[in-house]
């Protein structure tokens, strides 16, 4: 995205503030990474990108629940930042309904 759209005004660290590589979940469980650490990274990155850009588009990873294992899922982030959500579901109506329920449970409005 950075190269394709010439986003030279945005650092990579602000494009993906929370990356979950091998061992991350263990570090979270062991307290080496905290919930607040993650939220601060997301908020800081959002501020940097938003201030430097005319438009801010955020893409979640996978589905709404990704990140739940470390208590920072896509639905929580969208709600926290007051972002509108465009939900794309590859499954059927059941998958769509479960994702909408998850979004509502985590603070998104209808």
C-alpha positions in Angstrom: 0.0 0.0 0.0 2.8 2.4 1.0 4.6 2.0 -2.3 1.6 1.5 -4.6 -0.1 4.7 -3.4 3.0 6.8 -2.7 2.3 7.1 1.0 5.8 8.4 1.8 4.4 10.6 4.5 3.4 7.6 6.6 5.9 5.4 8.4 5.5 1.6 8.2 5.2 1.4 12.0 2.0 3.5 11.9 0.5 1.4 9.1 0.6 -1.8 11.3 1.0 -0.8 14.9 0.1 -4.2 16.4 1.6 -7.2 14.6 1.1 -10.6 16.2 4.1 -12.8 15.3 5.0 -16.2 16.8 5.3 -15.9 20.6 3.3 -12.7 20.9 0.3 -14.3 22.6 2.7 -16.0 25.2 4.3 -12.6 25.8 0.8 -11.1 26.3 -0.2 -13.8 28.7 3.1 -13.5 30.6 2.5 -9.7 31.0 5.4 -8.6 28.8 2.9 -6.9 26.5 -0.2 -5.1 28.1 -3.6 -4.2 26.8 -2.8 -0.5 27.3 0.5 -0.9 25.4 -1.4 -2.1 22.4 -4.1 0.5 22.6 -1.6 3.3 22.9 0.2 2.0 19.7 -3.1 2.0 17.8 -4.2 5.4 19.0 -0.7 6.9 18.4 -0.6 5.4 14.9 -4.1 6.6 14.0 -3.2 10.1 15.1 -0.1 10.2 13.0 -1.8 8.8 9.9 -4.9 11.0 10.3 -3.0 14.2 10.8 -0.7 13.5 7.8 -3.5 12.5 5.4 -6.6 13.8 3.7 -8.4 10.5 4.2 -7.7 7.7 6.7 -8.7 4.2 5.6 -8.1 1.3 8.0 -8.2 -2.3 7.1 -8.7 -4.9 9.8 -7.0 -8.3 9.5 -9.1 -11.3 8.8 -12.4 -10.9 10.5 -13.9 -8.8 13.3 -12.6 -11.1 16.0 -9.0 -11.3 14.9 -6.9 -10.0 17.8 -9.3 -11.3 20.5 -6.7 -13.6 22.0 -4.7 -10.5 23.1 -7.8 -8.4 23.9 -7.5 -6.0 21.0 -9.7 -7.2 18.2 -10.8 -5.4 15.0 -14.2 -4.6 16.4 -12.8 -3.0 19.5 -10.4 -0.9 17.5 -13.1 0.4 15.1 -15.3 1.3 18.1 -12.5 2.9 20.0 -11.6 5.1 17.0 -15.2 5.9 16.1 -14.6 4.4 12.6 -17.4 3.3 10.3 -17.1 -0.3 9.3 -17.6 -1.9 5.9 -18.2 -5.6 6.6 -17.1 -8.1 4.0 -18.0 -11.7 4.8 -17.1 -14.6 2.5 -19.3 -17.1 4.2 -23.1 -17.1 4.2 -25.7 -15.2 6.0 -24.9 -17.0 9.3 -21.3 -15.7 9.2 -22.5 -12.2 8.4 -24.9 -12.3 11.3 -22.3 -13.6 13.7 -19.9 -10.8 12.7 -22.6 -8.1 13.1 -23.4 -9.5 16.5 -19.7 -9.4 17.4 -19.4 -5.8 16.2 -22.4 -4.7 18.3 -21.1 -6.6 21.4 -17.9 -4.6 21.1 -19.4 -1.1 20.9 -20.2 -0.6 17.3 -23.6 1.1 16.6 -26.1 -0.3 14.1 
